[in-house]
Amino acid sequence: MRYAFRIVFVAACLASPAIGFAEDLPQPVIDLDLTDIEIREKPHAEYGRRVSGTLPGGSVVEIDLNGDDVIEDIEARGNDLFPPADIRALIPAEVMENESWPADARFEKIEFESDGRIEIEGRLSDDREFDAEFAADGRLIEFDTDD
């Protein structure tokens, strides 16, 4: 019986080679203080990895890393939303200082473009859906709501 357990354990480990360890994460992801972390390779490893975890505020998110381990986006899982405060370390000061920055919103998704633009989808404090885009220098490019 003990021998059978070892075989099953080894087989399970070999069947899940895409599961990684938190120590292998880039510093910006570590700085998010995630718990319950799971790391998976994308179907083609050269395209990066996906990191699932729970933010300090309790929201479960998935983080897409590109092949250079740079965060491409963070997306809430299920019907969850996350507060901007949980990802504050990733937002340039120039963007957060813009009067249009939705500090009291809850985000469904935030994308970090290679040119420094930031695109956000979420809900404002009055529960209206919004989409916003900010330039790397903090300038508001677009802000749409569902009204």
SULDA-V567522 format. One line per field, one symbol per residue. ss: DSSP state (H for helix, E for strand, C for the rest). A space follows every 10 residues. Layout:
ss = ???
This chain:
ss = CHHHHHHHHH HHHHHCCCCC CHHHCCHHHH CCCCEEEEEE ECCCHHHCEE EEEECCCCCE EEEEECCCCC EEEEEECCCC CEEHHHHHHH CCHHHHCCCC CCCCCEEEEE EECCCCCEEE EEECCCCCEE EEEECCCCCE EEEEECC
